[in-house]
Amino acid sequence: ENIHTHGLSMFPSLISRDTAAALREYMLKRIPTLTNREKHILIEGSNRWSWNIGANDDPTVAQALKEVASNPLFKSTLEQLLGRNPAVLEICTITAGHGAKGQHFHSDTVHS
C-alpha cells in the first residue's frame, strides 16, 4: 500500500549491517575508477555518484542480492506489485559523500 500511496516503501534491515558496511566499502573504492560513460547524470552531482552495478561486480554485491532475494517481506511486496516470481533486471546505486548538496528532486532524505 505504501508504494501505491507514497511511491516508495522502506525495508529496514533488508541486508545485514556487515553486508551493508562491506557494500559501502566496495562503492567507495569503485568511485575513483568510474568512467564518464558509467556515471549517471545527477541534478546535484558534486560529491554524489550513481552507476549501474551487477551481481558479478564484487562478492559483496552478490551477498547483498542474496540477502534481498531471501527477505520474505520484500519478495511478497514485489509479488504484489509485479506478479509471481518477479525478476530484477537492473540495479543502480547512488551514494553521497560529505558535502553533497541537497536535491530538490528524488531527495536523499525528507530534509533535503
Backbone as CSV, one residue per row, in Angstrom:
resi,resn,N_x,N_y,N_z,CA_x,CA_y,CA_z,C_x,C_y,C_z
1,GLU,0.817,-1.195,0.000,0.000,0.000,0.000,0.865,1.264,0.000
2,ASN,1.980,1.274,0.757,2.851,2.450,0.788,3.326,2.844,-0.601
3,ILE,3.657,1.858,-1.406,4.170,2.148,-2.743,3.094,2.812,-3.585
4,HIS,1.865,2.312,-3.506,0.777,2.898,-4.289,0.398,4.291,-3.782
5,THR,0.508,4.511,-2.475,0.120,5.795,-1.892,1.243,6.825,-1.957
6,HIS,2.455,6.395,-1.584,3.567,7.338,-1.441,4.652,7.196,-2.508
7,GLY,4.596,6.140,-3.303,5.599,5.933,-4.338,6.862,5.261,-3.835
8,LEU,6.864,4.833,-2.586,8.032,4.170,-2.031,7.631,3.326,-0.843
9,SER,8.524,2.495,-0.415,8.341,1.720,0.803,9.711,1.483,1.415
10,MET,9.790,1.523,2.732,11.054,1.308,3.440,11.119,-0.131,3.929
11,PHE,12.290,-0.725,3.830,12.521,-2.079,4.302,13.733,-2.055,5.230
12,PRO,13.540,-1.679,6.507,14.677,-1.651,7.436,15.314,-3.027,7.558
13,SER,16.614,-3.046,7.675,17.382,-4.284,7.853,17.199,-5.268,6.703
14,LEU,17.039,-4.744,5.504,16.892,-5.603,4.325,18.157,-6.418,4.087
15,ILE,19.315,-5.813,4.373,20.581,-6.545,4.354,21.242,-6.365,5.715
16,SER,22.137,-7.270,6.058,22.797,-7.220,7.368,23.719,-6.004,7.457
17,ARG,24.034,-5.620,8.670,24.960,-4.496,8.886,26.328,-4.778,8.276
18,ASP,26.795,-6.017,8.431,28.109,-6.382,7.882,28.113,-6.270,6.364
19,THR,27.049,-6.747,5.728,26.957,-6.664,4.272,26.845,-5.215,3.831
20,ALA,26.069,-4.422,4.550,25.931,-3.004,4.212,27.284,-2.290,4.318
21,ALA,28.041,-2.579,5.358,29.359,-1.952,5.530,30.317,-2.387,4.417
22,ALA,30.308,-3.665,4.074,31.182,-4.168,3.006,30.777,-3.576,1.656
23,LEU,29.482,-3.450,1.420,28.993,-2.871,0.169,29.378,-1.397,0.071
24,ARG,29.269,-0.669,1.156,29.675,0.744,1.173,31.169,0.855,0.877
25,GLU,31.962,-0.017,1.464,33.413,-0.010,1.236,33.720,-0.275,-0.241
26,TYR,33.020,-1.230,-0.826,33.198,-1.514,-2.260,32.852,-0.282,-3.095
27,MET,31.733,0.358,-2.775,31.313,1.534,-3.543,32.330,2.659,-3.444
28,LEU,32.856,2.887,-2.251,33.852,3.948,-2.075,35.130,3.653,-2.861
29,LYS,35.501,2.385,-2.971,36.667,2.007,-3.771,36.370,2.126,-5.266
30,ARG,35.123,1.910,-5.632,34.733,1.914,-7.047,34.621,3.330,-7.611
31,ILE,34.240,4.289,-6.799,34.003,5.661,-7.271,35.167,6.224,-8.084
32,PRO,36.409,6.154,-7.612,37.503,6.748,-8.385,37.761,6.078,-9.737
33,THR,37.264,4.868,-9.921,37.512,4.145,-11.172,36.377,4.291,-12.187
34,LEU,35.295,4.972,-11.798,34.155,5.128,-12.709,34.529,5.989,-13.905
35,THR,34.095,5.563,-15.070,34.292,6.378,-16.275,33.063,7.276,-16.451
36,ASN,33.201,8.327,-17.241,32.060,9.210,-17.500,30.904,8.446,-18.134
37,ARG,31.240,7.461,-18.931,30.198,6.653,-19.581,29.389,5.831,-18.565
38,GLU,30.035,5.416,-17.478,29.364,4.611,-16.453,28.498,5.448,-15.517
39,LYS,28.871,6.692,-15.295,28.162,7.542,-14.336,26.818,7.994,-14.881
40,HIS,25.837,8.053,-13.988,24.537,8.606,-14.340,24.557,10.111,-14.073
41,ILE,23.830,10.854,-14.863,23.733,12.301,-14.667,22.824,12.571,-13.470
42,LEU,23.291,13.418,-12.559,22.534,13.765,-11.358,22.292,15.259,-11.308
43,ILE,21.187,15.653,-10.692,20.861,17.077,-10.570,21.939,17.792,-9.757
44,GLU,22.291,17.248,-8.611,23.367,17.793,-7.770,24.470,16.747,-7.706
45,GLY,25.333,16.724,-8.701,26.318,15.664,-8.838,27.620,15.861,-8.088
46,SER,27.799,17.001,-7.432,29.028,17.233,-6.688,29.002,16.388,-5.406
47,ASN,29.972,15.516,-5.237,30.052,14.612,-4.087,28.890,13.621,-4.033
48,ARG,28.331,13.286,-5.198,27.257,12.295,-5.301,27.490,11.513,-6.587
49,TRP,27.376,10.180,-6.505,27.670,9.329,-7.650,26.579,8.286,-7.811
50,SER,26.290,7.943,-9.045,25.304,6.917,-9.351,25.777,6.127,-10.562
51,TRP,25.612,4.805,-10.497,26.010,3.945,-11.605,25.300,2.601,-11.468
52,ASN,25.259,1.842,-12.550,24.677,0.500,-12.524,25.672,-0.467,-11.909
53,ILE,25.149,-1.422,-11.152,26.011,-2.453,-10.580,25.464,-3.823,-10.978
54,GLY,26.364,-4.785,-11.081,25.981,-6.143,-11.450,26.351,-7.129,-10.368
55,ALA,25.662,-8.239,-10.337,25.895,-9.265,-9.322,27.327,-9.783,-9.335
56,ASN,27.986,-9.734,-10.487,29.359,-10.248,-10.596,30.419,-9.175,-10.432
57,ASP,30.017,-7.945,-10.133,30.990,-6.858,-9.981,31.895,-7.050,-8.772
58,ASP,31.343,-7.604,-7.691,32.095,-7.792,-6.457,31.335,-8.800,-5.589
59,PRO,32.029,-9.621,-4.824,31.326,-10.585,-3.963,30.329,-9.938,-2.992
60,THR,30.603,-8.718,-2.559,29.664,-8.060,-1.641,28.337,-7.736,-2.323
61,VAL,28.381,-7.446,-3.618,27.140,-7.191,-4.362,26.317,-8.476,-4.416
62,ALA,26.962,-9.580,-4.715,26.270,-10.873,-4.768,25.658,-11.218,-3.413
63,GLN,26.392,-10.965,-2.332,25.878,-11.252,-0.986,24.670,-10.377,-0.673
64,ALA,24.749,-9.108,-1.010,23.618,-8.202,-0.768,22.387,-8.661,-1.549
65,LEU,22.573,-9.051,-2.788,21.447,-9.523,-3.602,20.844,-10.800,-3.024
66,LYS,21.690,-11.670,-2.513,21.204,-12.905,-1.892,20.330,-12.576,-0.683
67,GLU,20.784,-11.632,0.137,20.021,-11.246,1.317,18.694,-10.580,0.929
68,VAL,18.720,-9.732,-0.077,17.499,-9.073,-0.543,16.516,-10.111,-1.085
69,ALA,17.007,-11.013,-1.908,16.137,-12.011,-2.543,15.533,-12.984,-1.539
70,SER,16.198,-13.177,-0.410,15.685,-14.126,0.574,14.818,-13.465,1.641
71,ASN,14.586,-12.168,1.525,13.753,-11.465,2.501,12.277,-11.678,2.153
72,PRO,11.520,-12.371,3.010,10.133,-12.699,2.681,9.237,-11.476,2.485
73,LEU,9.426,-10.433,3.285,8.593,-9.236,3.146,8.859,-8.532,1.818
74,PHE,10.130,-8.417,1.458,10.472,-7.768,0.194,9.933,-8.567,-0.990
75,LYS,10.125,-9.880,-0.956,9.636,-10.731,-2.041,8.118,-10.641,-2.160
76,SER,7.433,-10.685,-1.040,5.974,-10.586,-1.037,5.515,-9.253,-1.622
77,THR,6.206,-8.184,-1.265,5.865,-6.858,-1.785,6.039,-6.810,-3.299
78,LEU,7.170,-7.318,-3.788,7.392,-7.347,-5.238,6.332,-8.180,-5.947
79,GLU,5.976,-9.319,-5.362,4.972,-10.171,-5.986,3.600,-9.497,-6.026
80,GLN,3.278,-8.714,-4.999,2.007,-7.978,-5.007,1.989,-6.926,-6.111
81,LEU,3.138,-6.350,-6.383,3.227,-5.308,-7.416,3.392,-5.876,-8.825
82,LEU,4.208,-6.934,-8.961,4.629,-7.403,-10.278,4.118,-8.783,-10.660
83,GLY,3.506,-9.490,-9.726,3.067,-10.847,-10.010,4.056,-11.867,-9.477
84,ARG,3.704,-13.123,-9.650,4.507,-14.210,-9.108,5.880,-14.329,-9.780
85,ASN,6.894,-14.651,-8.984,8.272,-14.842,-9.446,8.838,-13.628,-10.184
86,PRO,8.845,-12.461,-9.555,9.392,-11.273,-10.227,10.904,-11.394,-10.418
87,ALA,11.408,-10.731,-11.421,12.849,-10.743,-11.699,13.385,-9.317,-11.649
88,VAL,14.538,-9.147,-11.054,15.230,-7.862,-11.040,16.180,-7.868,-12.225
89,LEU,16.004,-6.920,-13.136,16.804,-6.889,-14.355,17.956,-5.885,-14.305
90,GLU,17.818,-4.879,-13.491,18.857,-3.854,-13.423,18.929,-3.305,-12.010
91,ILE,20.146,-3.043,-11.570,20.356,-2.477,-10.246,21.221,-1.236,-10.402
92,CYS,20.839,-0.205,-9.708,21.573,1.056,-9.755,21.874,1.474,-8.328
93,THR,22.984,2.115,-8.133,23.325,2.631,-6.817,23.500,4.139,-6.894
94,ILE,23.210,4.795,-5.795,23.532,6.214,-5.656,24.137,6.369,-4.271
95,THR,25.230,7.069,-4.201,25.880,7.288,-2.922,26.333,8.742,-2.837
96,ALA,26.219,9.307,-1.658,26.583,10.702,-1.448,27.731,10.779,-0.456
97,GLY,28.654,11.678,-0.722,29.780,11.907,0.168,29.570,13.167,0.982
98,HIS,30.490,13.408,1.898,30.432,14.606,2.744,30.388,15.856,1.866
99,GLY,29.481,16.738,2.168,29.384,17.998,1.439,28.443,17.968,0.250
100,ALA,27.806,16.823,-0.008,26.851,16.753,-1.117,25.663,17.666,-0.810
101,LYS,25.286,18.473,-1.796,24.146,19.370,-1.623,22.845,18.578,-1.656
102,GLY,21.823,19.108,-0.990,20.502,18.501,-1.046,19.946,18.606,-2.457
103,GLN,19.088,17.682,-2.804,18.474,17.673,-4.127,17.003,18.065,-4.005
104,HIS,16.503,18.787,-4.977,15.080,19.143,-4.948,14.221,18.051,-5.576
105,PHE,14.830,17.129,-6.287,14.106,16.038,-6.928,14.735,14.730,-6.492
106,HIS,13.944,13.756,-6.068,14.442,12.472,-5.614,15.473,12.688,-4.504
107,SER,15.044,13.423,-3.484,15.974,13.818,-2.413,16.470,12.617,-1.622
108,ASP,17.654,12.761,-1.054,18.283,11.691,-0.281,17.554,11.450,1.033
109,THR,17.003,12.502,1.610,16.259,12.404,2.862,15.049,13.321,2.776
110,VAL,14.153,13.183,3.714,12.981,14.068,3.728,13.381,15.506,4.045
111,HIS,14.587,15.691,4.549,15.064,17.033,4.929,15.875,17.721,3.833
112,SER,16.113,17.039,2.722,16.921,17.626,1.638,16.215,18.805,1.005
